[in-house]
Amino acid sequence: MAIIWDRLNLKMHEVKRNMNDIKDYRNNELKNYVIGNILLMLLFSGLLEKFFTQEISNNLSIWGTVIESALLSSIIYIYVFLLDSLIPGNIKQNLAYFHIGKLPGYTIFTDMQIKVKDDRFTKSDVLKKYDQVYQNMPTDKKEREKYQNSQWYKIYCSCKNDSKILIANRDFLLCRDITIITMMLIVLYLIFCFFKIVVLSEKVVLILIAELIVSDISMRGKAKRLAYNVISEDIYK
């Protein structure tokens, strides 16, 4: 009995730790991503190049370049994270989807009714498990989407502490926030270029646009993975 109790306590502790760590990407991956892009901007704007090409004897000029780069980096970093923190999650998702398409939860049941894009369960499994959901499906498109998302969210709440769901949710949130932060970096970079704080570099703009496209595609893929992980857990629980 004591062994079972210890295992139960260990499991509860692990769940709490996972819930606390679900957004640790803001202190790890996301921070490194922002810093890396800031350094990229400074490199192509010529600030870092000035630092590496300074004569060693010219200490005053070297330190001036260091302070200038550090100050600019800090300003960009602080503004990015302040703006990101001010934007609610639902607005982030609308921005990240460019108002084209929605999270998979809004259409998941009608999508699975047409074709199941997951090898872990079949269409017949879905129709049998969610027969009541399909019977109560509204005919109006907007109401149907809201209904599907609410039904999916109910299922998600019942298994959100499962490690597989936590990991999938964390990956989705990371890709979503990277997408939003890349948008902010593009806007801030163009503003700084407009006020001639840094020199405009086409390479920086192209790299940021490429990052935006990749992160957005990744976010959509992770969102689908999360949605179908929830359905899989529910079918086989």
trRosetta pair geometry for C-beta under 8 A, 3 or more apart (Angstrom, degrees):
i j d omega theta_ij theta_ji phi_ij phi_ji
1 4 5.8 -54 -153 34 33 111
1 5 6.4 32 150 -18 66 107
2 5 5.6 -55 -148 37 33 113
2 6 6.3 35 153 -21 66 105
3 6 5.7 -54 -149 35 30 112
3 7 6.4 29 153 -18 64 106
4 7 5.8 -57 -151 37 30 110
4 8 6.3 32 151 -22 65 106
5 8 5.6 -54 -148 34 32 113
5 9 6.4 31 154 -17 65 105
6 9 5.8 -54 -148 37 31 110
6 10 6.3 33 152 -21 64 107
7 10 5.5 -53 -147 36 32 114
7 11 6.3 35 152 -21 65 104
8 11 5.7 -53 -149 34 31 112
8 12 6.4 29 153 -17 64 105
9 12 5.7 -54 -147 37 32 110
9 13 6.2 34 153 -20 65 106
10 13 5.7 -54 -148 36 30 113
10 14 6.4 32 152 -22 64 105
11 14 5.6 -53 -149 34 31 113
11 15 6.5 33 152 -20 64 103
12 15 5.7 -51 -149 33 33 112
12 16 6.5 32 153 -17 65 105
13 16 5.8 -55 -149 37 31 110
13 17 6.2 32 153 -19 65 108
14 17 5.7 -55 -147 38 31 112
14 18 6.2 32 154 -20 65 106
14 163 7.9 -30 143 -78 117 111
15 18 5.7 -55 -148 36 29 111
15 19 6.4 29 153 -20 64 105
15 161 4.8 23 -152 -176 117 119
16 19 5.7 -55 -148 35 31 111
16 20 6.4 28 153 -16 65 106
17 20 5.8 -58 -150 39 31 109
17 21 6.0 17 156 -10 66 115
18 21 5.8 -66 -140 46 29 104
18 22 6.6 56 155 -59 64 85
18 161 7.3 119 80 -159 126 70
18 163 6.5 -120 -115 -110 160 72
18 166 4.9 6 162 -176 124 166
19 22 5.9 -22 -153 -17 32 116
19 161 6.9 -32 -64 -118 109 89
19 166 7.3 -99 -77 -122 53 126
20 24 8.0 51 126 -52 65 104
21 24 4.6 -22 -161 -18 69 127
22 166 6.0 -110 -100 -163 105 92
22 169 6.5 -14 -158 100 122 112
22 170 5.1 -137 -158 -84 69 99
22 173 7.4 68 155 33 93 152
23 26 5.4 9 162 -4 89 114
23 170 7.6 -151 -72 -125 38 86
23 173 6.8 -74 -102 128 79 149
24 27 5.6 -55 -168 42 62 104
24 28 5.9 33 140 -1 83 116
25 28 5.7 -75 -133 56 37 94
25 29 4.6 -28 -157 40 88 108
25 30 5.3 87 140 -19 80 100
25 170 6.5 142 -23 -177 125 95
25 173 7.2 151 44 99 137 99
25 174 4.5 -83 164 -99 169 105
25 177 7.5 145 106 53 120 139
26 30 4.9 -23 -122 45 38 141
26 31 7.0 72 158 -38 42 89
26 177 7.3 -69 -90 153 85 167
27 30 7.6 35 -1 50 18 98
27 31 6.0 5 -164 -18 27 132
28 31 6.4 130 56 30 2 104
28 32 6.8 -14 161 -7 47 110
29 32 5.9 -64 -150 40 28 108
29 33 6.2 31 154 -25 66 108
29 174 6.1 19 84 -150 142 124
30 33 5.5 -52 -147 32 32 115
30 34 6.5 29 156 -16 65 104
30 174 6.9 -140 -60 -141 97 78
30 177 5.9 -27 -110 115 132 128
30 178 6.8 -137 -112 -76 82 76
30 181 6.9 141 -160 -21 99 162
31 34 6.0 -56 -150 36 30 107
31 35 6.3 25 155 -14 66 110
32 35 5.8 -57 -143 42 31 110
32 36 6.0 35 157 -23 65 109
33 36 5.9 -56 -148 35 25 113
33 37 6.6 19 157 -13 61 108
33 178 6.0 -72 164 -121 169 100
33 181 7.0 96 108 96 122 144
34 37 6.0 -62 -151 39 29 106
34 38 6.3 31 153 -21 66 107
34 76 7.9 179 175 126 100 97
34 77 5.9 110 138 -123 126 78
34 80 5.6 167 -139 100 131 156
34 81 7.4 -16 -96 -54 173 93
34 181 6.2 -84 -83 173 99 138
34 185 7.4 -165 -131 -77 74 123
35 38 5.6 -54 -147 34 32 113
35 39 6.4 32 155 -18 65 104
35 73 7.5 43 -135 -170 72 116
35 77 6.9 23 -83 -100 70 121
36 39 5.9 -55 -151 36 30 110
36 40 6.5 34 149 -23 63 105
37 40 5.2 -48 -148 32 37 118
37 41 6.5 41 152 -21 66 99
37 182 7.8 -164 -100 -111 163 70
37 185 5.5 -17 136 -149 145 157
37 208 7.1 82 -151 -97 123 94
37 211 7.6 -85 -97 19 124 177
38 41 5.7 -50 -152 32 34 112
38 42 6.5 29 151 -15 65 106
38 72 8.0 166 -172 119 107 85
38 73 4.9 99 153 -134 137 83
38 76 5.2 157 -115 88 114 139
38 77 6.3 -31 -60 -61 157 88
39 42 5.7 -55 -146 40 33 110
39 43 6.1 39 153 -26 66 105
39 48 7.1 56 -166 -60 74 150
39 73 7.5 27 -68 -112 61 124
40 43 5.7 -52 -147 31 29 114
40 44 6.5 9 162 -2 64 108
40 204 6.3 145 134 -119 98 90
40 207 6.6 -116 165 102 146 155
41 44 6.5 -69 -148 46 25 95
41 45 5.9 22 157 -21 65 116
41 76 7.5 161 58 -110 153 171
41 185 7.8 -145 -52 -175 134 105
41 189 5.8 -135 -121 -115 132 113
41 198 6.5 7 162 179 100 169
41 201 7.8 174 -143 36 54 123
41 204 5.5 77 -108 -138 64 140
42 45 5.6 -59 -138 39 28 111
42 47 4.6 -66 -167 60 87 120
42 48 4.9 89 127 -28 98 104
42 69 5.4 76 -155 -141 144 100
42 72 6.8 138 -94 91 110 129
42 73 6.8 -29 -48 -70 140 97
42 198 7.5 -103 -102 -121 48 132
43 47 7.7 -72 -70 56 20 76
43 48 4.6 -33 -97 46 59 135
43 49 6.8 94 -162 -41 55 84
44 199 8.0 -129 130 81 68 94
44 201 3.8 -135 145 71 120 179
44 203 5.4 -149 -131 72 149 116
44 204 4.9 -169 70 -50 148 106
45 198 3.8 -54 -134 -166 146 105
45 199 4.8 145 -153 40 69 78
45 201 6.3 -117 -74 -20 54 119
45 204 7.7 18 -50 -42 80 152
46 49 5.0 -61 -148 44 49 119
46 50 6.0 59 153 -31 77 97
46 199 5.7 37 6 24 117 133
47 50 5.9 -51 -157 26 29 111
47 51 7.0 28 147 -19 60 103
47 65 6.5 160 -175 -163 75 90
47 68 6.3 -140 -148 109 121 112
47 69 4.9 150 146 -88 128 97
47 72 7.2 -122 -97 40 174 150
47 198 7.3 -64 -26 -120 117 96
48 51 5.3 -49 -155 30 41 116
48 52 6.5 32 153 -14 70 104
48 69 6.4 90 -73 -117 71 145
49 52 6.0 -58 -147 40 33 104
49 53 6.1 12 160 -4 67 116
50 53 6.2 -72 -142 47 26 98
50 54 6.5 47 157 -51 64 95
50 65 5.0 -157 105 -122 111 138
51 54 6.1 -38 -154 -3 28 115
51 62 6.6 85 -142 -148 70 71
51 65 4.5 -177 -81 127 82 137
51 66 6.4 99 -118 -68 125 67
51 69 6.8 -29 -46 -23 137 148
54 58 5.5 -120 179 73 100 115
54 61 5.5 -178 -140 106 128 110
54 62 4.6 172 106 -84 157 84
54 65 6.6 -154 -44 7 140 148
55 58 4.5 82 67 1 93 106
55 61 7.9 54 46 60 80 132
56 59 8.0 13 163 -69 47 70
56 62 7.8 23 -134 -56 34 148
58 61 4.3 -8 147 32 114 118
58 62 6.1 131 100 -25 77 90
59 62 5.6 -59 -148 36 33 113
59 63 6.2 24 161 -13 69 108
60 63 6.2 -60 -148 41 27 104
60 64 6.3 32 152 -24 62 108
61 64 5.5 -52 -148 33 31 117
61 65 6.6 32 154 -19 64 103
62 65 5.9 -58 -157 34 30 110
62 66 6.5 30 148 -19 66 106
63 66 5.3 -48 -144 35 39 116
63 67 6.2 38 158 -18 68 104
64 67 6.0 -55 -146 37 28 108
64 68 6.2 30 155 -20 63 110
65 68 5.7 -55 -145 37 29 113
65 69 6.2 27 158 -17 65 109
66 69 6.0 -61 -150 38 26 108
66 70 6.1 21 157 -16 65 111
67 70 5.8 -57 -142 40 28 109
67 71 6.1 29 159 -20 65 109
68 71 6.0 -57 -146 36 24 110
68 72 6.4 20 158 -14 62 110
69 72 6.0 -59 -147 39 28 108
69 73 6.1 30 155 -21 64 110
70 73 5.7 -55 -146 37 29 114
70 74 6.3 30 155 -21 64 107
71 74 5.8 -55 -149 34 29 111
71 75 6.5 30 154 -20 63 105
72 75 5.8 -53 -149 33 32 112
72 76 6.5 28 156 -15 65 106
72 192 7.9 87 -157 -144 111 144
72 197 7.0 156 -123 159 119 114
72 198 7.3 110 -166 -61 148 110
73 76 6.0 -59 -149 39 29 107
73 77 6.0 27 155 -20 66 113
74 77 5.7 -57 -142 39 28 113
74 78 6.1 25 161 -18 65 109
75 78 6.2 -58 -146 37 24 106
75 79 6.3 18 160 -13 62 112
76 79 6.1 -63 -148 41 26 107
76 80 6.2 28 158 -23 65 110
76 185 7.6 55 -177 -123 114 78
76 188 6.0 129 -134 140 88 144
76 192 7.8 -29 -85 -50 108 147
77 80 6.0 -57 -149 32 25 112
77 81 6.6 9 161 -6 62 110
78 81 6.3 -67 -150 43 27 100
78 82 6.0 26 157 -19 66 112
79 82 5.8 -56 -141 39 29 111
79 83 6.1 26 162 -16 65 109
79 184 7.8 -174 123 169 89 120
79 188 6.3 137 102 -111 134 140
80 83 6.2 -62 -150 39 23 106
80 84 6.2 22 155 -18 63 112
80 181 5.8 57 -177 -148 114 94
80 184 5.3 132 -129 117 79 136
80 185 6.6 18 -107 -71 127 77
80 188 6.9 -81 -72 -13 86 157
81 84 5.5 -51 -139 39 33 114
81 85 6.2 35 159 -21 65 106
82 85 5.9 -58 -149 36 27 109
82 86 6.5 26 154 -21 63 109
83 86 5.8 -58 -149 33 31 112
83 87 6.8 29 157 -23 65 105
83 184 5.5 153 90 -127 141 140
84 87 6.2 -58 -153 27 31 108
84 177 6.6 63 -162 -155 128 97
84 180 6.2 121 -121 114 92 121
84 181 5.8 -3 -84 -83 132 89
84 184 6.8 -92 -60 -17 88 160
87 91 5.3 -122 -174 87 89 118
87 92 5.3 110 128 -65 117 88
87 95 7.5 -35 -173 6 144 146
87 180 6.8 -158 76 -170 155 145
88 91 4.9 87 63 12 82 104
88 92 7.0 -141 99 -10 41 89
89 92 5.4 -53 -148 32 34 117
89 93 6.5 32 156 -19 66 103
90 93 5.8 -52 -151 34 33 111
90 94 6.6 33 151 -17 64 104
91 94 5.6 -52 -148 37 36 112
91 95 6.2 36 153 -17 67 106
92 95 5.8 -60 -149 40 29 109
92 96 6.0 24 157 -18 67 112
92 176 6.0 77 143 160 117 113
92 177 7.3 -15 -167 -89 142 60
92 180 5.2 -45 -145 -71 95 147
93 96 5.7 -54 -138 39 29 110
93 97 6.2 18 162 -9 64 110
93 103 6.2 -22 -173 -53 138 110
93 176 6.6 -29 -91 -145 67 133
94 97 6.1 -64 -145 45 25 101
94 99 5.9 28 -178 -82 85 71
95 98 7.4 24 178 -76 35 37
95 99 8.0 4 -96 -38 28 77
95 179 8.0 160 111 121 90 106
95 180 6.1 73 96 -108 129 93
95 183 6.8 -109 159 23 120 171
96 176 5.2 -61 -78 -146 171 77
96 179 4.4 82 -130 101 102 141
96 180 5.9 -61 -71 -57 99 84
96 216 6.4 180 -176 -121 78 84
96 219 5.8 -83 167 127 130 164
97 100 6.0 -151 153 58 81 54
97 101 5.3 -128 -170 77 118 83
97 102 6.6 64 179 -102 171 30
97 103 7.7 -109 -60 -51 144 58
97 220 7.7 107 -108 -87 82 99
98 216 7.6 26 -22 -148 108 144
101 220 7.7 29 109 -123 148 122
102 106 4.3 -2 107 32 134 150
102 107 7.0 125 66 -13 105 102
102 145 6.9 69 58 -168 161 131
103 106 5.8 107 69 -8 71 99
103 149 7.1 82 79 -118 110 117
103 223 5.7 -126 -141 -173 77 133
103 227 7.5 157 162 -68 86 125
104 107 6.6 -86 -160 55 46 81
104 108 5.2 66 151 -73 84 98
104 111 7.5 -57 -161 17 88 157
104 223 5.5 156 -4 135 105 96
104 224 4.9 124 -62 -101 150 60
104 226 7.8 154 44 69 127 83
104 227 3.8 -101 92 -23 129 165
104 228 7.7 -51 138 -33 155 78
105 108 5.6 -26 -124 -12 30 122
105 148 6.6 164 156 125 60 87
105 149 4.3 80 126 -124 104 73
105 152 4.0 -157 -146 78 96 150
105 153 6.5 61 -169 -50 149 78
105 156 7.8 -39 -104 -33 134 135
105 227 5.7 -153 -63 -116 68 114
106 145 4.2 14 -175 -168 99 95
106 146 7.5 0 -132 -65 89 30
106 148 5.8 93 -169 80 29 114
106 149 4.7 -6 -87 -59 60 111
107 110 5.4 -66 -167 53 72 105
107 111 5.2 79 132 -33 91 106
107 145 6.5 -23 -66 -118 70 87
107 148 6.4 79 -86 103 17 160
108 111 5.5 -57 -143 38 28 115
108 112 6.2 22 161 -15 65 108
108 148 6.1 166 41 168 75 118
108 152 5.5 86 39 -85 139 139
108 227 5.3 -152 -94 173 136 128
108 228 7.8 -170 -143 -72 120 65
108 231 7.0 -162 166 -55 134 133
109 112 5.9 -53 -142 39 30 106
109 113 6.4 38 152 -27 61 104
109 126 7.9 171 -138 175 66 117
109 130 6.3 -131 -129 138 113 153
109 133 5.8 -122 -131 135 151 130
109 134 6.8 -163 170 -79 121 76
109 137 7.2 -156 112 -98 135 122
109 148 4.8 -146 21 -131 111 109
109 151 6.9 17 -41 79 140 137
109 152 7.5 -145 -35 -58 97 100
110 113 5.4 -47 -146 29 35 119
110 114 6.9 30 155 -15 62 101
110 137 7.7 121 -71 -149 93 143
110 144 7.2 49 -46 157 135 123
110 148 6.8 -68 -8 -89 92 151
111 114 6.1 -63 -160 36 32 105
111 115 7.3 -56 169 58 65 67
111 117 7.6 -48 154 7 112 108
112 115 7.5 -95 -138 82 29 29
112 116 5.2 38 -146 -93 80 76
112 123 6.8 170 170 -122 77 71
112 126 4.7 -134 152 -171 129 164
112 231 7.5 -180 -75 -150 154 163
113 123 7.7 96 -137 -154 25 102
113 126 7.5 -136 -75 118 51 129
113 127 7.3 96 -116 -85 72 92
113 134 6.8 127 -93 -112 127 122
115 123 7.2 -64 -137 -83 30 123
116 121 6.7 -105 -176 95 147 76
116 122 6.2 154 51 -166 158 28
116 123 4.7 -154 -14 -70 118 71
116 126 6.1 180 -87 -15 124 139
117 228 7.5 -93 83 -91 80 148
118 121 6.2 16 100 41 110 77
118 228 4.7 176 -79 -168 145 136
118 231 7.5 138 44 80 164 124
118 232 6.8 -125 158 -68 145 110
120 228 7.7 131 38 158 122 105
120 232 4.7 13 108 -122 146 122
120 235 8.0 141 125 61 100 136
120 236 8.0 -82 161 -24 108 134
121 125 4.3 -110 -177 78 103 151
121 126 6.5 115 128 -49 121 83
121 231 7.2 -122 39 130 144 102
121 232 6.1 -170 -14 -111 117 71
121 235 5.1 30 -99 97 153 171
121 236 7.6 -143 -76 -41 116 100
122 125 4.7 111 55 -1 71 101
122 126 7.3 -134 101 -2 45 86
123 126 5.6 -55 -154 35 36 113
123 127 6.3 32 153 -17 69 107
124 127 5.7 -52 -140 39 33 109
124 128 6.1 32 159 -18 65 109
125 128 6.1 -63 -149 39 24 108
125 129 6.0 16 159 -14 64 115
125 235 5.6 45 160 -155 120 137
126 129 6.0 -61 -140 41 25 106
126 130 5.9 -23 177 25 65 112
126 231 7.4 2 -109 -177 100 129
126 235 7.5 -56 -84 -93 56 130
127 130 7.0 -73 -126 58 17 78
127 131 6.5 54 162 -81 57 74
127 134 7.0 -3 -139 -15 68 156
128 131 6.3 -14 -155 -43 24 106
129 234 7.2 119 170 122 141 100
129 235 5.4 -80 -76 -113 163 82
130 133 4.0 -30 180 31 97 125
130 134 6.1 99 122 -22 87 91
130 151 7.7 91 -147 157 119 137
131 134 6.0 -60 -153 38 31 107
131 135 6.4 31 152 -22 66 108
132 135 5.6 -53 -146 34 33 114
132 136 6.4 14 161 -3 66 111
133 136 6.4 -73 -150 46 25 96
133 137 6.8 54 148 -61 62 88
133 148 7.9 81 178 -114 117 64
133 151 5.2 100 -128 -165 119 158
134 137 5.5 -20 -154 -22 37 121
136 147 7.4 -152 120 -175 93 137
137 144 6.0 38 -179 -132 87 96
137 147 6.6 153 -135 104 53 144
137 148 7.7 29 -126 -67 95 89
138 143 3.9 -72 115 114 161 113
138 144 4.7 -140 72 -72 89 66
138 147 5.3 152 5 -16 107 148
139 143 7.8 23 57 68 43 120
139 144 7.0 -74 133 -59 3 116
140 143 4.1 60 76 23 108 113
140 144 6.2 -175 84 -19 50 88
141 144 5.6 -58 -145 34 25 114
141 145 6.5 24 158 -18 63 104
142 145 5.8 -54 -151 34 31 110
142 146 6.5 28 153 -14 64 107
143 146 5.7 -55 -147 40 33 111
143 147 6.0 37 153 -23 66 108
144 147 5.7 -54 -145 36 28 114
144 148 6.4 29 156 -19 63 106
145 148 5.9 -54 -147 35 29 110
145 149 6.4 25 157 -15 64 108
146 149 5.9 -59 -149 38 29 108
146 150 6.3 28 155 -19 65 108
147 150 5.9 -57 -148 36 28 110
147 151 6.4 25 155 -17 64 108
148 151 5.8 -58 -148 38 30 109
148 152 6.2 28 155 -17 66 107
149 152 5.7 -53 -144 39 32 110
149 153 6.1 34 155 -23 65 107
150 153 5.7 -53 -145 35 29 113
150 154 6.7 37 153 -24 61 100
151 154 5.8 -47 -154 27 33 114
151 155 7.0 30 149 -14 61 102
152 155 5.7 -58 -158 37 37 111
152 156 6.2 41 146 -23 69 106
152 227 6.7 -16 -167 -145 140 91
152 230 6.8 85 -173 103 87 143
152 231 7.8 -44 -131 -65 93 91
153 156 5.2 -49 -144 35 37 117
153 157 6.4 42 155 -24 66 101
154 157 5.9 -51 -151 30 29 112
154 158 7.0 28 151 -19 59 105
155 158 5.8 -59 -159 31 35 112
155 159 7.0 -13 160 17 67 107
155 230 5.5 110 116 159 108 109
155 231 7.0 40 135 -89 155 51
155 234 4.8 -29 -160 -77 119 149
156 159 6.8 -90 -153 54 29 80
156 160 5.6 53 158 -71 74 97
156 165 7.3 156 -151 -160 75 136
156 230 4.8 -34 -91 -133 74 145
157 160 5.8 -19 -125 -17 28 120
158 234 7.1 81 77 -101 126 97
159 162 4.8 -10 176 -6 86 123
159 165 5.6 140 126 -33 89 155
159 230 6.3 156 68 -138 121 71
159 233 4.5 145 174 124 165 144
159 234 6.5 -131 -11 -65 142 74
159 237 7.1 -135 -85 -69 127 144
160 165 5.5 -130 -138 125 34 139
160 166 7.3 90 165 -71 60 71
160 169 7.3 40 -154 -42 87 155
161 165 7.4 33 44 67 15 121
161 166 6.8 20 -153 -56 30 113
162 165 4.4 77 67 11 93 107
162 166 6.8 -164 87 -11 44 87
162 233 5.9 179 34 -128 168 149
163 166 5.5 -54 -144 36 32 115
163 167 6.3 31 159 -19 66 105
164 167 6.0 -55 -149 36 28 109
164 168 6.4 25 154 -15 63 110
164 229 5.7 -156 137 -169 106 126
164 233 7.0 173 74 -71 125 120
165 168 5.7 -56 -145 40 32 110
165 169 6.0 32 156 -20 66 109
165 226 7.2 81 -150 -149 67 80
165 229 5.7 170 -94 123 66 122
165 230 6.3 75 -116 -83 115 75
165 233 6.5 -34 -55 -26 115 157
166 169 5.8 -57 -146 38 26 111
166 170 6.2 28 155 -21 63 108
167 170 5.7 -53 -147 35 29 113
167 171 6.4 30 155 -19 64 105
168 171 5.8 -53 -149 35 30 111
168 172 6.5 31 153 -19 63 106
168 222 6.9 169 -169 -172 69 81
168 225 5.4 -146 -144 119 113 98
168 226 4.1 157 142 -95 113 73
168 229 4.8 -175 -26 20 168 160
169 172 5.7 -55 -150 36 32 112
169 173 6.3 29 155 -16 66 107
169 226 5.6 97 -77 -127 56 130
170 173 5.9 -56 -145 39 30 109
170 174 6.2 34 155 -23 64 107
171 174 5.7 -53 -147 34 29 114
171 175 6.5 23 157 -13 64 107
171 222 4.6 -146 120 -143 100 130
171 225 7.4 -21 84 77 134 136
171 226 7.7 -172 64 -59 97 104
172 175 6.1 -60 -149 39 29 105
172 176 6.1 29 154 -20 66 110
172 219 6.7 84 -155 -153 63 66
172 222 4.1 -178 -88 128 66 112
172 223 5.2 103 -134 -78 121 57
172 225 7.5 -164 -64 61 103 96
172 226 5.1 -31 -38 -29 143 141
173 176 5.6 -54 -143 38 31 114
173 177 6.2 25 160 -15 66 108
174 177 6.1 -61 -147 39 25 104
174 178 6.3 27 154 -20 63 108
174 222 7.9 -105 56 -180 86 174
175 178 5.6 -52 -145 36 31 114
175 179 6.5 37 154 -23 63 103
175 215 5.8 175 -163 -170 75 75
175 218 4.5 -142 -135 111 133 101
175 219 3.7 -175 127 -83 112 70
175 222 5.0 146 20 19 144 145
176 179 5.7 -56 -156 31 30 113
176 180 6.6 23 152 -13 65 106
176 219 5.0 111 -73 -137 58 126
176 223 8.0 84 -64 -65 109 106
177 180 5.6 -52 -145 39 37 110
177 181 6.0 34 157 -18 68 108
178 181 5.8 -56 -140 42 28 109
178 182 6.2 35 156 -25 64 105
178 211 7.8 -110 161 164 104 101
178 215 4.4 -135 110 -145 110 137
178 218 7.9 -5 69 74 134 129
178 219 7.7 -163 57 -62 95 110
179 182 5.9 -55 -151 31 26 112
179 183 6.9 29 150 -19 60 102
179 212 6.6 85 -144 -149 68 64
179 215 4.4 -175 -76 122 72 114
179 216 5.0 100 -122 -78 126 68
179 219 5.3 -38 -29 -31 138 148
180 183 5.7 -52 -158 31 35 114
180 184 6.6 32 148 -17 66 105
181 184 5.4 -51 -150 37 38 114
181 185 6.3 42 151 -23 68 102
182 185 5.6 -49 -145 34 33 114
182 186 6.6 37 153 -21 63 101
182 208 6.0 163 -169 -168 91 82
182 211 5.1 -161 -127 111 137 108
182 212 4.5 -176 125 -85 135 77
182 215 5.8 155 -7 34 146 150
183 186 5.9 -55 -155 32 30 111
183 187 6.5 25 152 -14 65 107
183 212 6.6 95 -66 -120 66 121
184 187 5.7 -57 -148 39 33 109
184 188 6.0 27 157 -14 69 110
185 188 5.9 -55 -139 43 28 107
185 189 5.9 33 159 -24 64 109
185 208 5.9 -148 103 -135 112 128
186 189 5.8 -56 -146 35 25 112
186 190 6.4 21 157 -15 62 108
186 205 7.3 80 -136 -134 92 69
186 208 4.9 157 -82 140 90 140
186 209 7.3 82 -103 -68 135 66
186 212 7.1 -6 -37 -56 137 137
187 190 6.0 -60 -151 38 28 107
187 191 6.4 29 152 -20 64 107
188 191 5.5 -53 -147 36 33 113
188 192 6.3 32 155 -18 66 105
189 192 5.8 -56 -148 38 29 109
189 193 6.3 30 152 -19 64 107
189 198 7.4 -58 -154 65 71 136
189 204 6.4 -155 -171 137 149 129
189 205 7.4 -174 112 -84 138 72
189 208 7.0 -157 19 -43 155 165
190 193 5.5 -52 -145 37 33 113
190 194 6.3 41 152 -27 64 103
190 200 8.0 41 -122 -112 57 105
190 205 7.9 69 -74 -102 93 108
191 194 5.6 -51 -149 30 31 115
191 195 6.6 11 158 0 64 106
192 195 6.2 -64 -147 49 30 97
192 197 4.1 -78 -165 60 85 119
192 198 4.9 32 133 20 116 101
193 196 7.3 29 -177 -82 35 33
193 197 7.5 -80 -63 46 23 75
193 198 5.9 -53 -81 76 64 81
193 199 7.2 36 -126 168 87 14
193 200 4.1 73 -153 -76 135 88
196 199 7.9 22 -150 -86 64 53
200 204 8.0 -137 -169 49 48 120
200 205 7.7 14 -171 -35 88 120
201 204 4.3 82 79 2 105 105
201 205 7.0 -179 94 -6 58 83
202 205 5.6 -57 -151 39 38 113
202 206 6.1 36 154 -19 71 108
203 206 5.9 -57 -145 39 29 109
203 207 6.2 28 156 -19 65 108
204 207 5.8 -57 -146 37 28 110
204 208 6.3 25 157 -16 64 109
205 208 5.9 -59 -148 38 27 109
205 209 6.3 27 155 -18 64 108
206 209 5.8 -54 -145 37 30 111
206 210 6.3 32 154 -19 64 106
207 210 5.7 -55 -149 37 30 112
207 211 6.3 32 151 -19 64 106
208 211 5.5 -51 -147 37 33 114
208 212 6.3 39 151 -24 64 103
209 212 5.5 -50 -149 32 33 116
209 213 6.6 33 153 -18 64 103
210 213 5.9 -53 -150 34 32 110
210 214 6.3 27 155 -14 65 109
211 214 5.9 -58 -144 41 30 109
211 215 5.9 25 160 -16 67 112
212 215 6.1 -58 -141 41 24 106
212 216 6.1 24 159 -20 62 111
213 216 5.9 -59 -147 36 25 110
213 217 6.4 23 157 -16 63 107
214 217 6.0 -57 -149 37 29 108
214 218 6.2 29 153 -18 64 110
215 218 5.5 -55 -145 39 32 114
215 219 6.2 39 153 -26 65 104
216 219 5.6 -49 -147 31 31 115
216 220 6.7 30 155 -17 62 103
217 220 6.0 -55 -153 35 31 110
217 221 6.5 29 151 -16 64 108
218 221 5.7 -59 -150 39 32 111
218 222 6.2 29 155 -17 68 108
219 222 5.8 -57 -144 39 29 108
219 223 6.3 34 154 -24 64 105
220 223 5.7 -50 -147 31 30 115
220 224 6.7 29 154 -16 62 103
221 224 5.9 -56 -153 36 32 109
221 225 6.4 34 150 -21 65 106
222 225 5.4 -51 -146 35 35 116
222 226 6.4 39 154 -21 66 102
223 226 5.8 -52 -151 34 30 111
223 227 6.4 31 152 -20 63 107
224 227 5.6 -54 -147 36 33 113
224 228 6.3 19 160 -8 68 109
225 228 6.3 -64 -145 44 26 100
225 229 6.1 33 155 -26 64 109
226 229 5.6 -54 -144 32 28 115
226 230 6.6 31 156 -21 62 103
227 230 6.0 -58 -161 30 29 112
227 231 6.9 23 148 -13 63 106
228 231 5.4 -48 -146 38 42 113
228 232 6.1 48 153 -24 68 104
229 232 5.6 -53 -147 36 30 115
229 233 6.4 32 154 -20 64 105
230 233 5.9 -54 -149 35 29 110
230 234 6.4 26 154 -18 63 110
231 234 5.7 -60 -148 38 31 111
231 235 6.2 31 157 -23 67 107
232 235 6.0 -55 -146 32 28 110
232 236 6.5 -8 168 11 63 112
233 236 6.8 -82 -148 52 22 88
233 237 5.9 37 160 -51 66 108
234 237 6.0 -40 -137 5 26 116
